[in-house]
Amino acid sequence: MRAKIYLSKPDLEEVLDTVSFNENSVLNFEVALEKYIGFNKKVVALNSGTAAIHLALILAGVQKEDVVICQSFTFVATANPILYQGAKPIFIDSENDTWSMCPLLLEQAIKNCISQRKKPKAIVINSNYGMPSKIEAIVSIAKFYDIKLIEDAASALGSTYKKQKCGTFGDFGIISFNENKILTTFGGGVLICKSEEEKNSAIYLATQAKEEYTYYQHSEIGYNYRMSKLSASVGLSELKNIEKYIFCRRQIHLFYSELFKNIEGITLHKEPNQDYFSNHWFTCVLINEELVRFSCENLRLQLLKDNIESRQLWKPMHLQPVFRGCSYYGESVSENLFEKGLCLPSGSNLTDYDKERIKGSVNKLL
Ligand SMILES: *Cc1c(COP(=O)(O)O)cnc(C)c1O
């Protein structure tokens, strides 16, 4: 048969010459990720991690007025899709080891909701800065109360808990490939699910809920969430480097732990024990101002002066104006992290010279 003539084929020859563009890249990227992630999981390539969270909520059956439990200490993308569905988030504080959702507060919130005859439809947790959460405890609570668990592992590609990859513990998992994540497709993400059936439902919703006719037929609301072939081509070549990227990020974490080793008052966010393996997407520190006599804001400004970017930790969702009026269970763990914490430069392409500059800048304060 002669080459197919398409209705309208993208004309991008120059770009496609520079990327090893692959016509079947979306499917191939999914297969490669399924192999990498393991545990018989199915992967759906989408155009963002946020889209993946939204689809996970829809597949978990979350509808208008439903209650969804969500970690407060996270990026807003974890929580926004709850509002897209017209559902109500209830925010939960973190615990001090992993900075992720506190299992005790989670259970308290669930019990309270059930006693008010409003059982939560789903739980959304986030592995902060690549660090696995106390996932075993969370999974067993979700199972006990029979509530769907969505694991936002947006930044935790390659992180593991007891050798199992983050994103594979819940009913649904998500990973992001936006520009600052450990692996980028210049915008993109995946939904991780358990069955071929769920995968097909996700693809259907992600492609405008187009039904299988030769013409355009739609009975439900759909979305334009599928990953582009170009992004998937980038992802496919980048995935080959993932172990190197993780190694580099972990080396950077070692660099910072060496730098702050003997400084009382500066604490690194680190793996609580050997069960946890973090890709150390970002290395984060907490500054105790009374002990070091400068604040995390002083450090941020000093670095800025030397043209080095750093950023405050997440501002908790329960403090965000957009979520005003939502319930919150917790004390001040996440508020304290926001007040005292900073993300430091952690890119896998940081050079020795960059590290020297960071060291020099930090030493001006110490
Ligand atoms: C990056 C990130 C997301 C969103 O991913 P996008 O691909 O940018 O939509 C969601 N949650 C967390 C915790 C993230 O860090």
The ligand as an SDF file (V2000), in Angstrom:
LIG
                    3D

 15 15  0  0  0  0  0  0  0  0999 V2000
    4.3180   19.9730   39.3950 C   0  0  0  0  0  0  0  0  0  0  0  0
    3.2720   19.5360   40.3150 C   0  0  0  0  0  0  0  0  0  0  0  0
    1.9570   19.2970   39.8830 C   0  0  0  0  0  0  0  0  0  0  0  0
    1.4020   19.7030   38.5490 C   0  0  0  0  0  0  0  0  0  0  0  0
    1.9220   19.2110   37.4440 O   0  0  0  0  0  0  0  0  0  0  0  0
    1.7520   19.9890   36.0460 P   0  0  0  0  0  0  0  0  0  0  0  0
    2.3250   19.0170   35.0950 O   0  0  0  0  0  0  0  0  0  0  0  0
    2.5310   21.2680   36.1530 O   0  0  0  0  0  0  0  0  0  0  0  0
    0.3020   20.2320   35.8340 O   0  0  0  0  0  0  0  0  0  0  0  0
    1.0530   18.7670   40.7830 C   0  0  0  0  0  0  0  0  0  0  0  0
    1.3910   18.5200   42.0400 N   0  0  0  0  0  0  0  0  0  0  0  0
    2.6200   18.7790   42.5080 C   0  0  0  0  0  0  0  0  0  0  0  0
    2.9460   18.4690   43.9050 C   0  0  0  0  0  0  0  0  0  0  0  0
    3.6070   19.2990   41.6710 C   0  0  0  0  0  0  0  0  0  0  0  0
    4.8220   19.5460   42.1600 O   0  0  0  0  0  0  0  0  0  0  0  0
  1  2  1  0
  2  3  1  0
  2 14  2  0
  3  4  1  0
  3 10  2  0
  4  5  1  0
  5  6  1  0
  6  7  2  0
  6  8  1  0
  6  9  1  0
 10 11  1  0
 11 12  2  0
 12 13  1  0
 12 14  1  0
 14 15  1  0
M  END
$$$$
